[in-house]
Amino acid sequence: MKEYATFAGGCFWCMVAPFDQLPGISSIRSGYAKDEQITSEAKQESEYVEAVQIVWDPSHIMFEELLNLYWQQIDPTDSGGQFSDRGPAYRAIIFYHNEKQKEAAFDSKKKLAQSGRFKHPIVTPILPFSFFYEAEEQQQDYYRKNTFHYKLYKEGSGRTDFLAQHWPKDRSYLKKVLTPMQYFVTQENGTEPPFTNLYWNNKKQGIYVDLLTGEALFKTSDQLPSHTGWPVFKRPILYGNIKKVPMQHETALKSKEGNNYLGLLLTEENSEYYQVNSAALRFIPTEKLKKEGYEDFLILF
């Protein structure tokens, strides 16, 4: 048994990844859904919004769960687009496929409005589904195929900061997916033992990304010989991906998007160095950069 759900939430690149890991999801396709609110006199391109169509098994997940996740991906108070993408094609809309979905969507919208989470009214329309056509194949699963571009776009559009502000993440689930050391370092500002960690003396060429979010952080050509027993770098790949957080006697380093603890900023003779825990990183060798969506970084080697 399968059912369909169609959601518009601005750029469809950003509406695939959140649903992709849910149980019971058969497929998620990016494309364009017709908005029947647009009059026939309007330009044809304004009749469609970027959307995703999800095929799922209702014996594994309920439509209400999809709705809850949908609200956490958009700004439901914005009727003119989503984040930096403006205009009719980027409006957020819930398209219902049957009366049961319609009832659930209106009930979910009412509960969100009553929650007080947003200061402004919830304006996302709930409309009957009529037509959906898929986008080009290069647009499908964009977050997987072009990981670096996707993360730059999502952050640059303002979506990442907005969602972090309005939907703080419950990180307790990370205890099930991380090793005790990885959780201790990234979530509890811990420090792993020196010299026995994975990358302190790495000689392979490649880049290091945030263990949880995949943000590009450091490259091996900037890695220095370590006398402390932890990976040390001259600079990050992108300064904007690293947050410097003042603490009582030192400056902590955290990833911009994930807010995961990385290590410490060291100062020596007017120079700064980035000392990072291996447990906070994932290493991608140069020969796998293209496959994992980091092809743009090949120019660094």
N, C-alpha and C positions, 0 to 999 in steps of 0.2 A: 504494500500500500504506500502511496506517495501523495504529497500535497505540494502546492506551489505557494510561495510568498514573494511579493514584489515590493521592494522598498527603494525609494529615491532619497538620497541623502547628500546631494552635492556630487562632487567628482566620484565616479564609480570606482576609481582605483582604491579609495579608502573604505569602501563598503564591503569588500570581499574578505580581507584578512580576519576581521572580528568574528565572522560566522564560520570561517573555514575549519576551525578546530572543534566545532560542536559535534556531539554524537548524533548520528542519524542523518547527517547532511549528505545527500547524494551528489549534488552539483550546485555551483554558484556561477552564473554567467552574467557578465557585464553587458549592458546594452541601453536601449532607449524605450521608455514606456510612454504611452500616449496619455496626455492630460485632457480629459473630456471637458474640463472647465474652459479651455481656450475656444473662442468662437471660430467659426469657419472662415471668417474674414481675416483672421490673424495669419501671419506668415507660417508656412508649414513647419519651419525649424523650431518655432516657438510652441508647437503642439506636443513636443516630446521633451522629456526630462531624462537626464542620465540616471540609470537605476541598476539594481541587481535583481535577478530572479533566482530564488533559492528553491531547490527541490529537496524535500526532506520527508523522513518517515515519522509520522505522528506517534508511533508506538515507542519512539526513543526520546522525542522532545516535543513539547507543547508549543503552540503558536504564541501563547503568552510569554514564553521564555524568549522567543525570537523578538517580540515587541520590546521586552525589557532591554535586550541588548541593542536594539535599533535606537532607542532614545539616547543611549549612552554614546552614540557616534555622531550626533548632530547638535545643532543649535535650534531647538524647537521654537524659539521666539523670533526667528528670522524668516520673513516671507519673501525676501528679495534675492535669495541665493543661499550659499553656505560659505562662510568664512571669506577667503579672498576671491572665490568664484562667484561672480554676480550675474544676475539675469535669469530669465525664465527657465533656461535649460538646467539650472543648478538648484531649483527649488527642492525642498524636502517634502515628500508626499508618501503616505501609506496607501497602497492599492490593495483593496480586499478582493478575494476571489469567491467568497460565499458569505452568507448571512452570519455564520458563526464567526468568521474572521472579522466581519464588520462590527459585531457586538463586542468582541474582545478588544479591537482597536480603539473604539470609542471609550470603553471602560478604562483601558490603559492610559489614554490621554487624559481622562478625568482625574485619575489617581495622581498622575504626574503634576497636573495643575494644582491639585489640593496639597501636594507635598511641600510646597513653598520653596522648592529647590531653585527656582528661577524667579527673578523679580518682575519680569515682564510676562504678558500673557502667552500661553502656548498656542501657536498659530498654525502648526503643521496640519494641512488638510488630510482627510481620510476619504478616499474616492474609490468608486468601483473600477476594477481592472477591466481594460478593454483590449489592449494590444501591446506586445513587446517584441522588439527585434534585436538580435544580438549585435554587438559591436565587432569590429575586426579582431582577428585572432591575436594580433599584437597587443591588444588592450586587455585581453583575458589574463587573470592572475598576474597583473602587473607588479604587485608587491613581491612576487617570487622572482620574476624574470629580470626586474630592474630594481633590486633592493635599495641601492644607494640613492637613485633618483627618487624613488618612492618616499624614502625617509626625509630627504631634503624638501620635497614638495609638501608632505604632510605637516612638517614643522613650519616651513615658510608660509603656508597658507593660514596659520593661526589655529588650526584644528587641534594640534597636540596640546598646546597650552590651555585652550578653552576646556577640553575634556578633562585634563588633569585638575583644573580648578573646580569644575562642577561635579566630577565623578571621581573622587579620590579612590585609588585602587586598594582593595583588600589583598594584602600580600601574604596572607597566611598559607595560601595554597602552594607557595614556593617551597615550603618545607618538604613537599611531596616530590618536587621535580628537581631540586638541587641537592648536591651532597651537603653534609653538615658543614664542611669547610666553606663551600661556596655560599651557603646561606649566612654563615657567621661573618664572612668578609663583606658581601654585597649588601646585606640587610641590617647588620649589627655593627658596622664600622670596624670589623675585626681585622687582624693581621695574621697572615699565615706564617709558618716557620720559614726562615731563610734557607737558601741553598738547596732545599729538598723540594721546592715547588717546580712547576712544569716548565716555565719559560725564562727563568733567571739567566740561563746561559744558552738560549736558543740561537742556533747558527743558520737556520733556514731562512729563506727570503719570503716575505709576505706581509700581511697586515694583521693587526689585532683589533677585534671589535668587541663591543659590550656583550657579555655573556648572554644577557637576556633580551636586549633590544636589537642587537646587530649594528648599533651605531659604530661607524669607523672611528677609531681612536688613535692608534699609533702604527707606524711602519717600522720594519726591521732596520732600514737604513738609518733611522734615528735612534736605534737602541745602542746604548753605551755598554762597555765592559762593566760588569757589576761587581763591586767590592762589598756590597751590603748583603747580597744573597737574594735580592728581588729584582725584577726587570726595571731598568732605569732608561728614560728617554730624554732626548734633548728638547723635543717639542711634540705636540700632537699633530695629527694629520690636519685636522680642522680645529682651530682654537674654540670655535663656537660649540663644539660637541663636548667640551669639558667645562664643568663648573668648579670654581675655586671657592670653598666654603671656609671662612675663618672659624677656628676653634680656639680654645683657651690658650694654648701655647704653640699651635701649629695651624697649617692650612690644609684642609682635606680636599681631595679630588673626587668629583662625582660626575657621572655621565649626564648629559643635558636632558635627554628624553626620558631615560629610565630612572634617573635620580639614584642610581646604584653607586655605592661606595667603591672607589677604585684604589686609593692609596693616599700618598702625601706629596705635597709640593716642597721640594728641597731648595734651599738657597745657599749658594757658595760663591764667594768672590763676585758678587753682583750678577750671578747667573742663576737661572732657574732650571731645575731638573724635576722630572716627573717619575716618582717611584711608585710602582703599581703592583698590586697583588696578582699573581697568575690566576688565582681562583676567580677573579672578576672578569677574565678575558677569555675569548675564543680566538684561536689562531687560524688564519686562512692562508695557506701557501699560495704563491703566485700562480701555480698551474691550475688552481681551483677557483681563482677570482672570477673568471667569466661565468663558470657554471653556477656560482652562488650569487650572481647578480652584482658583483663589484668590478665589472670589466673596466670602468673608468680609471681604476687605480693601477692598471697595468702600466700606464704612462710613467708611474713613479719608479719603475724598475728597468 
